[in-house]
Amino acid sequence: MPTPFPWMSEELAALESAGLRRARLVVRPFADGACEIEGRRLWNFAGNDYLGLAGDPRVVAAAQAALAESGVGARASALVAGRSEWHARLEQTLAAFEGQEAAILFPTGYAANVGIIAALVDEHDVVFCDRLNHASLIDGCRLSGAKLRVFRHSELETLERELHKAAEARRRLIVTDAVFSMDGDVAPLRELCDLAERFQADLLVDEAHGTGVFGEQGRGVCESLDVESRVAVRVGTLSKAIGTLGGFVAGRQSLVDWLWNKARTQVFSTALSPAICAAATTAVEIIRSEPDRRAKLWRNCEFVRQELDAVLRPSESSAVRDSDQAVLLRLQYGRSVGPIIPILLGDPDAAVAAQRKLEDRGCLVAAIRSPTVPQGTSRLRISLSAAHDESALQTLVGALQEVLSVS
Ligand SMILES: *Cc1c(COP(=O)(O)O)cnc(C)c1O
């Protein structure tokens, strides 16, 4: 019998030689922001558990109680028989947290974006997508069948031009990350709202890295920029600051009803585990009642940035001294706000080598390569958490100062 997929080993070898083949780790996570890899204890700066809720004893206990009562799996999709009281309570909690009429859950944030966009636009419509949007938004745009207009990152003039050209389309939908997941910068949401209103378009904002982190109440970047009422759809994930798993939309009853009927990634997938719903409900309640966690996260961000600024922030003199490439890389760092800190190294092998050196110094930091980021922009991506204490942050800063100054 011929070997199936004869091209595959060659293609894998090509990835390998380009420095782009992915290896997988076994990571043992701990509640204190550390983890263990191959017997080594490292501080984990590669996760998205921004508020340290994934291992919070109260969140764990909520999951355990639901497990004891209802078992592990939901047994069916939500519309058939999978929606338990735990699901209903989480929907209510999310709607109340977001100040909205209703909420709907999805298996993941990825599935939420794909299902929602495909439920809102089709081939009669045009969808406008920032080039650096998360893959799930891009995949949702593609799957929807709508005409796709990709604009350069946060370039409003290009978007405006494209909106102008699409005036005849049935519907126009602009989709954007609130916080760009690999760059840590924030979308110009006010300006996007202005454009959406001018061109009778709807704006969908993915708050995956905004929820729990940005805004006075932790509702995300839409809250902090005061555009909540102007944004047509806000998508959230339970898997980052909320520390569990799943995606959600909180919004008007009509939108939520529409998605219950039309979002195929929700309709045709098994409901979340009741234990996950119970855990997420408790996590959201903690986010509401303990704003100090968010304050601690921001103090951590401020500390690390202050220490790194000396090495990384572009200055007048460094612009003269450095090659253009180096200046660009520093600028990218300078645009990030909050817990995601990108350190662009350009070359994939350089990013992986830097990651190894940081591991040797006690820190797990993600090396991010194409296709997650555009070619030539491989980077270290640091993500900070309220779970990190001072010794974790000191270890990180010391390790980065050594590794970046020798590379
Ligand atoms: C992580 C992420 C998602 C996907 O969320 P999951 O719940 O992990 O599937 C969607 N959008 C953005 C911007 C993300 O960073």
The ligand as an ORCA input file, in Angstrom:
! r2SCAN-3c Opt
* xyz 0 1
  C      -7.315     33.445     22.806
  C      -8.087     34.273     21.851
  C      -9.266     33.800     21.287
  C      -9.708     32.387     21.445
  O     -10.211     32.141     22.695
  P     -10.240     30.642     23.240
  O     -11.255     30.712     24.289
  O      -8.872     30.329     23.715
  O     -10.638     29.770     22.089
  C      -9.994     34.651     20.506
  N      -9.577     35.906     20.259
  C      -8.439     36.385     20.767
  C      -8.030     37.788     20.471
  C      -7.651     35.573     21.569
  O      -6.500     36.037     22.043
*
